[in-house]
């Protein structure tokens, strides 16, 4: 079916049916690009609420970035250009989301501590009673989806070959775990905290997503547990032991990456090697 022949879908309804903002946003962008990725989308559920409910980057950003990586692989294959395009698209997405939402962090947008079960239940109760039309998250996905599609496409198109080779910390972590070329490219945009933004670690989220992806492929039709997920807890404990409980990429690396070239050189020269090796060894 051609894109202009597709039925209009409601982002709010997709969100309601899929249950997680990260999963819903990835599905919306995947659908636009005719990419059917059920397991990959479901594995993103654990990144809703800002990485395992920690309140960091909004799950919509992780979902949109992953969809960009999936589409970049379809267009460019396993190449430096695919990594570059995924990072460019993710950078555009971050900028677009910031303008729309005012913040990229889930906790700022929702004013909810998702790890507090009472606050979680209260938020969901309000959505059910008042209807999802009044929810800030449901409203945000409805308003931002067209902008996300435009921002993603701008970053994915008109790509020149990348010289020198473009590297993503997130992709490197998955390579060490034996992931496929498509899966390693899918997470490329997570680099530097999504699009080199300097926020919570992209390699961390990539490893969480991949471990959940393996689980989803073994358990089709099921969604990973949000609360007290043993796999995620193991990954986070390892991560915290390596970073002294710091989550932000810019603080872990001691710099805010201004370009893909700077980030690539940092990784190629051994930056974050210890952290990446510890995460990929799990």
Secondary structure as GFF3:
##gff-version 3
##sequence-region A 1 282
A	DSSP	three_ten_helix	3	5	.	.	.	ID=ss1
A	DSSP	alpha_helix	11	18	.	.	.	ID=ss2
A	DSSP	alpha_helix	21	32	.	.	.	ID=ss3
A	DSSP	alpha_helix	38	43	.	.	.	ID=ss4
A	DSSP	three_ten_helix	44	47	.	.	.	ID=ss5
A	DSSP	alpha_helix	59	76	.	.	.	ID=ss6
A	DSSP	alpha_helix	80	101	.	.	.	ID=ss7
A	DSSP	alpha_helix	106	110	.	.	.	ID=ss8
A	DSSP	alpha_helix	117	130	.	.	.	ID=ss9
A	DSSP	three_ten_helix	132	134	.	.	.	ID=ss10
A	DSSP	alpha_helix	136	156	.	.	.	ID=ss11
A	DSSP	alpha_helix	169	176	.	.	.	ID=ss12
A	DSSP	alpha_helix	181	186	.	.	.	ID=ss13
A	DSSP	three_ten_helix	188	190	.	.	.	ID=ss14
A	DSSP	alpha_helix	202	218	.	.	.	ID=ss15
A	DSSP	alpha_helix	230	243	.	.	.	ID=ss16
A	DSSP	alpha_helix	249	253	.	.	.	ID=ss17
A	DSSP	alpha_helix	260	268	.	.	.	ID=ss18
A	DSSP	alpha_helix	273	280	.	.	.	ID=ss19
###
